[in-house]
Amino acid sequence: MSEYGNPPQDPNAPQNPYGQPNPYGQSNPYGQPSPYGQVPGYGQPAGYGYTPDYANWFKRVGSYLIDQIALAIAGIPLWVGYGMAIASADTNTNAEGTVTVTGEPSGASLLLMLLGLVITIAFWVWNICLRQGRTGYSLGKTALGTKLISEQTGQPIGPGMSFVRQLCHILDGICYIGYLWPLWDRKRQTFADKIVSTVVLNPPRV
């Protein structure tokens, strides 16, 4: 017995700096990875059998069409200027049926076409590269509730990679096979998605 009436301590036993025994028999339980893991960006426990909800082909086509309609609306000045240029031109048809267009477009029509071209390009960059790259949502994806993310990180891919992905869609346009590929692909990916490792999901509802 010690002089204070407590049993003597084993000098070789591990010491707890707080003076209390660890009831779990483990070292610091913090700082250890979760045994279940998390699906990146969605917070779903992988250990419980979470399966990504890939957006179907019809939703993907629908969001694309919405984006194209929005792009056409942004380019209205371009179409107005083009129409003005056509209206001010003189058309002549010769005896052989050949149509010739003469005359110079007005300054107003040229200005509208230039303005419309700038607005169209700026809108495309904002919607497809910046907005979609940073958040995963273009206007079309927002409308139909789908999201573009990286397959590795589960996060939006960033403006640069979103632009690269659009360039890769050139391969999808060859006989349109790449655009049709999500119809039978397990992850509903186009060729562009496979190249840059992206997927389009239906985000979990909260």
PyMOL commands that set and color helices and strands:
alter all, ss='L'
color gray80, all
select helices_A, chain A and resi 46-48+57-74+76-88+107-135+139-144+158-172+177-183+191-196
alter helices_A, ss='H'
color red, helices_A
select strands_A, chain A and resi 90-93+99-102+147-150+198-201
alter strands_A, ss='S'
color yellow, strands_A
deselect
rebuild
show_as cartoon
